[in-house]
Amino acid sequence: LASSPPAGGALAGGALAVTILVITAMMGLIAYQGGRAFWADPIQSFTTLDGTPLMGEVQGEAEIAEGQDNAGQRTLLIRTENFQWNGSHGVWAAVDATQEGSTPEWAALIERRDEGPIIGMPTSFRVEGKVLRSDAEGILGKYEEYIDQVQDRRERIEDLEQDPDADAGTIADLRKVNHNYEMGFTITNGEEILIPMADIVRIVTPNRLSFAGKIGVFLDRWHEFLTDNPRHANSQGGIWPALFGTVIMTLIMTMMVVPFGVLTALYLKEYAKAGLFVSMVRIAVNNLAGVPSIVFGVFGLSFFCYIVGTSIDGWFFSESLPNPTFGKGGILWASLTLALLTLPVVIVATEEALSAVPQSMREGSYGCGATRWQTIRRVVLPRAMPGILTGMILAIARGAGEVAPLMLVGAVKMAPDLPVDLSQAPYLFPQRSFMHLGFHIYDLGFQSQDSEAARPMVFATTLLLIAIVVGLNLTAIWIRARLRKRFRAAR
C-alpha cells in the first residue's frame, strides 16, 4: 500500500508527458508544413529519364522499388506550377539517382492574381509591344521600376468599379495604359508567354535570394495571407474574409449562447423544484450534447432559413422576392445554429459552477434580508462566474471548429463581401453568407483542382484556425483568472 501513491503518480505523470508530447508533435508538424507554404524554396532544373526537361520546386522524393520500371532510380515530386499549360501544379518525375538538379540563377516564380503561379525564365520587358529589355537582370529591374505605377492604377480601377457613379471611360483608359506593360517568360516546354504586369502579384527569384531575402519574402507572403482575399480557386492569396467571418461568427455565437445557457441553468438549479419535468429537461440537455452536428445544420436550415427567414422576407423584404434576403444561409443563422449546438455545454458547466457555491453563502444572504434574486445576482453569480466562463471557453472551442452545420446554413467557398462593412450603412449585414476557416480547409483539401499543390495552404489555414481558437480561449481564461483573484481577495 505504501508504494501505491508513487506508482499512481508515476502513471499519471507518464500519461501527462505522453499527452504533451503528442500535442507538441502535432503542433510542430502543422507549423512546419504551414510555414513551408510561404518559404521561397529553390527552383531546380532536371531532365527526366525519358528526356523531358522539368523546372520547379522539389516537394518530395521516393526511390523506385525493385520489380518496377527504372528500379533503383528515384522519383521527385516537382512543383512545376504552369497549370494553365501543364494541367497540373506538380508531377512525380523519374530521374537518374545520381543526377543533382541545377539551380538557374534567374529562374523565377511569378505569382499571378487569377490564373495561378508560373515558373519560367524572364525573356523580355515590353511597353506598347516594344521590347525594352531582353536580359534577365534588366527585365527585373524594369519590373521594379514600373510595378508601383501599375499597381496604383489597378487599385484605382478597383475603387472606381465599386463606385456606381464612376466614369466608365476613365476605367477603360486606365486599363488600356496598364495593358501596355507586359513581361515575357519562357517555360520549360520552350514556349514564351506574355503576362500583363497588372496580373502579377510578385516575382520571386529564390536562387538569387540570401537568407535575409527569403525571410523578407516569407513575411510578405504571411502578410498577404492574413490581409488579402483568396485567388485562383482559393489555393493562392489570402484568407482575410475567412478569418474575419470565423471571428465574427464565433463572437455572435458566444453572445447568443451564454445568456440563454446561464438563464436555463439558473432556473434548473435555483428555481425549479426537483421532479419529473426537471429530470426530463436534464436528460434532454445531456442527449443534445451527443447529437451529431450535421443534425443541427439540417435543423438550422429548415427552421431558421426556411421558416423564420422566409417569414422575415415576407414581412419586410417582399419587394425583393423571389430572391430571398433572410430566407437563405447567412452568418446570423449560422451563429444561432452553433449556439444551439453548444448550448448543452454552457448549461452543464453553469450548473456545476452554481452547485460549487456553498449553500451557507445563500443562507447568509437570506439571513440579511436579501431576496432570492438579490442573492443570485450579488452572491451566487459572481462566485460562479469563473465556472460559467469555463463553459464559454468550451463552447468557443467547439463552435469555432465546427464545419458540417455551416455548410448548410451560410458558409460558402467565396464571399468577398464581409458581414460587417463600416463603409456601407447599416454596417452590419447578418443575412450575408460568409467564409469560414474550417470550411476553407475542407475546400482546399478535398475540392481543390490539385489537392497536392494546395496541401501547404491547408496546413497554414489549420495553424491559423488553431491560433484563433487558442487566442479566444486565452482571453476568456485571463478574464476568469482575474475574477477568481478578485473574489479570493474579497473573502
Secondary structure by P-SEA (a helix, b strand, c coil): ccaaaaaaaaaaaaaaaaaaaaaaaaaaaaaaaaaaaccccbbbbbbcccccccbbbbccccccccccccccbbbbbcccccccccccccccccccccbbbbbcccbbbbbbcccccccccccccccccccccccaaaaaaaaaacaaaaaaaaaaaaaaaacccccaaaaaaaaaaaaacbbbbbccccbbbbbcccccccccccccccaaaaaaaaaaaaaaaacbbbcccccccccaaaaaaaaaaaaaaaaccaaaaaaaaaaacccccccaaaaaaaaaaaaaaaccaaaaaaaaaaccccaaaaaaaaccccccccccccccccaaaaaaaaaaaaaaaaaaaaaaaaaaccaaaaaaaaaacccaaaaaaccccccaaaaaaaaaaaaaaaaaacccccccccccccccccccccccccccccccccccaaaaaaaaaccccccccaaaaaaaaaaaaaaaaaaaaaaaaaaaaaaaaaaaaac
